[in-house]
Amino acid sequence: MSESSQSLQERQYVPLGEARRGFRGRIHAIIVKEGTSQLPAEELERRLIELGFIEGALVEILHEGIFGRDPIAVRVNAASVALRRREAMAILVS
Amino acid sequence: MNVIARTGVRHFALIGTPNSGKTALFNALTGSRQKVANYPGVTVERKSGAVETASGNIITLVDLPGTYSLRARSPDEEVTRDVVLGRFPGETMPELLVCVADATNLRLGLRLVIELKQLGRPLLLVLNMIDIAHRRAIGIDLDQLSAELGVPVVTAAAVRRGGTDVLVHRLDQMAGEPRCPPEDSTWTATTTSELRAAQREADRIIALAVHMPMKPDTLTTRLDAVLLHPLAGLLILLFVLFVMFQAVFTWAQPLMDLISSGFDALGALTHEVLPAGLLQSFIQDGVISGVGSVVVFLPQILILFLFILLLEDFGYMARAAFLMDRIMGGAGLHGRAFIPLLSSFACAIPGIMAARVIDNRRDRLMTILVAPLMTCSARIPVYTLIISAFIPAREVWGLFSLQGLVMFALYAAGIIAALSVSFLAKFFFWREDQTPPFMLELPDYKLPRPRSIAIGLLTRAKMFLQRAGTTIFSMMVVIWFLASFPRPPEGATRSAIDYSLAAMIGHWIEPLLAPVGFNWQISVALVPGMAAREVAVAALGTVYAIQDGKDAAEQIGHVLASQWSLATALALLVWYIFAPQCASTLAVIKRETGSWRWMAITFGYMLALAYLASWVTYSIAAAFGG
């Protein structure tokens, strides 16, 4: 992969944990790096899936907390889920 | 043989994701014929009830703890997994799994059904809240859904009259079918890729069989715009909490006064009817005031749980946790811990029971452990007595009264202590533990149904009276025994308590308490003071032989002011911030955690804190000549 296409990809897919209120997009991938959360990567991935975060699902950030804009309330397809930005870093969206 | 097989009781189980309306459905199906107990060995609630169908089949229905999958991430979910797999000792393996899913939000429920199908057990899918789905113009093709899943599907509206008729009819049919012999399951924990595949399959089926309108629930969206607003949302939450605190603190008071004066009157009646002596004392001071000391908490518990159930059913509880997450999380507490802790300002007992709103065991234990540090209303008589006797009523900076400031400092010390203890405990004991991250569904708002609320309240009241009540009552009898035996000899000159075991214990612990400045009178009063904190005031009166009367409290104040040093008074105030001086609270902790261990830990750490803090206070105050 050339350097330019890599940066293009990075620009295209942002972690949901960095998106602001009003952001709408589609989940591209769930990629959990060790240390993203206090949970082991595999476990966090399973928990995210159990709340409906899988590739292709539509997401929208509905609300943010008052301190550090954290946690966030996210609409996933038709349901709403609350989570912290830290864990939302594992959700790559575009 | 055959007869037994046909008319025998069938065992079905309700299983579903959190927020699927499973509990409302369980309430609708079993009504008040519910039994709530604990699964042996774990502090997980076991709810079961009987359903008698039109054709005379009796079905016992177990309401399994809500879960997103059978992976079991918590003790509650382990129970669900083990019961479903027939691995839970003493539990009958359910013959039918009745899987409850929210018809307005099928994704998570269908994924669970797909996972449960792998078990090869008989399964029935109930689409709950179908009335809301219809109103929101969500179209569900039941035949196609059933065909794609390979599972029979019925609809239900748990909160509507007659909303469960179709379901009950279907359960009746299935109860008439021959039993499916339990088989050894070859279940293995679902892997990440299987979970993902199951969710994809669920989404595929939803795309085929469900027509969703483009707009999400507009009422929820509009309400959330205000209730989850960073500033307005927090202000509204504070207002809700303020009303709740007021209700528990003040609305309950007339009822509590009524109950305690009722029991007092009953006690006075026995006093007149029975001849003076041991039996009279046992009935009046042991049994009647023992039962009274249990029942008196009921108004607070009912009012608090009324609020909790209303907020939970309305869907606000998850929002409150969202708003409080950062604030509580800083001290290592769960976002939902604010309700138990706030209620503990009125009384730690409803507060500790309210910790049930926290699902995670570690977070729940932490909340229970620090709840007794919040300044409960029973400390107020002790605080006011000592403050009015020892703290001069003068103004500070022309603004505040010194007495008020001391009172405020005592409250603040309780809060700071609770937050620090939880912070330190998290740091030292649970550092290696995985804190489950804050992740939860925000369900759509729903109007709470009075019937479901009433059933919930009734269950709580029964549980408190049966479970906590027996322990509190027996502790009260023990304390009565200590304060009454042995009896004073003929022609005794001092008050009866001076001859009792309580006095012996008091004298015995006096050398231990001397370094914190407590004399033997205080030490003796602390023993019956275990019944409830405010009892210590009356006990001090008895020890100093002050006759009960209208201005007894004022008299005690005068006597104390003349007999104690300021250092002793301050040390006793500080003692009461921390000391585990409440047998009822300890009893409830034992009941709620299901173990003596956590009761002992609470008792131990609070006693250690109390001793240390009073010693420091006494030493410093004495050094300044107080």
HADDOCK unambig.tbl for C-alpha pairs under 7 A between the chains (distance, minus, plus):
assign (segid A and resid 38 and name CA) (segid B and resid 434 and name CA) 5.95 0.50 0.50
assign (segid A and resid 38 and name CA) (segid B and resid 435 and name CA) 6.52 0.50 0.50
assign (segid A and resid 39 and name CA) (segid B and resid 434 and name CA) 6.00 0.50 0.50
assign (segid A and resid 46 and name CA) (segid B and resid 192 and name CA) 5.59 0.50 0.50
assign (segid A and resid 49 and name CA) (segid B and resid 196 and name CA) 6.54 0.50 0.50
assign (segid A and resid 50 and name CA) (segid B and resid 68 and name CA) 6.22 0.50 0.50
assign (segid A and resid 50 and name CA) (segid B and resid 108 and name CA) 6.91 0.50 0.50
assign (segid A and resid 51 and name CA) (segid B and resid 108 and name CA) 6.86 0.50 0.50
assign (segid A and resid 52 and name CA) (segid B and resid 108 and name CA) 6.52 0.50 0.50
assign (segid A and resid 63 and name CA) (segid B and resid 228 and name CA) 6.68 0.50 0.50
assign (segid A and resid 64 and name CA) (segid B and resid 230 and name CA) 6.77 0.50 0.50
assign (segid A and resid 65 and name CA) (segid B and resid 230 and name CA) 5.50 0.50 0.50
assign (segid A and resid 65 and name CA) (segid B and resid 323 and name CA) 6.42 0.50 0.50
assign (segid A and resid 66 and name CA) (segid B and resid 230 and name CA) 4.64 0.50 0.50
assign (segid A and resid 66 and name CA) (segid B and resid 231 and name CA) 6.80 0.50 0.50
assign (segid A and resid 71 and name CA) (segid B and resid 322 and name CA) 6.93 0.50 0.50
assign (segid A and resid 78 and name CA) (segid B and resid 105 and name CA) 6.81 0.50 0.50
assign (segid A and resid 78 and name CA) (segid B and resid 216 and name CA) 6.40 0.50 0.50
assign (segid A and resid 79 and name CA) (segid B and resid 105 and name CA) 6.47 0.50 0.50
assign (segid A and resid 80 and name CA) (segid B and resid 441 and name CA) 5.94 0.50 0.50
assign (segid A and resid 80 and name CA) (segid B and resid 442 and name CA) 5.15 0.50 0.50
assign (segid A and resid 80 and name CA) (segid B and resid 443 and name CA) 6.80 0.50 0.50
assign (segid A and resid 81 and name CA) (segid B and resid 440 and name CA) 5.67 0.50 0.50
assign (segid A and resid 81 and name CA) (segid B and resid 441 and name CA) 4.26 0.50 0.50
assign (segid A and resid 81 and name CA) (segid B and resid 442 and name CA) 5.27 0.50 0.50
assign (segid A and resid 82 and name CA) (segid B and resid 322 and name CA) 6.80 0.50 0.50
assign (segid A and resid 82 and name CA) (segid B and resid 439 and name CA) 5.57 0.50 0.50
assign (segid A and resid 82 and name CA) (segid B and resid 440 and name CA) 5.30 0.50 0.50
assign (segid A and resid 82 and name CA) (segid B and resid 441 and name CA) 6.07 0.50 0.50
assign (segid A and resid 82 and name CA) (segid B and resid 442 and name CA) 6.49 0.50 0.50
assign (segid A and resid 83 and name CA) (segid B and resid 438 and name CA) 5.60 0.50 0.50
assign (segid A and resid 83 and name CA) (segid B and resid 439 and name CA) 4.40 0.50 0.50
assign (segid A and resid 83 and name CA) (segid B and resid 440 and name CA) 6.64 0.50 0.50
assign (segid A and resid 84 and name CA) (segid B and resid 438 and name CA) 6.36 0.50 0.50
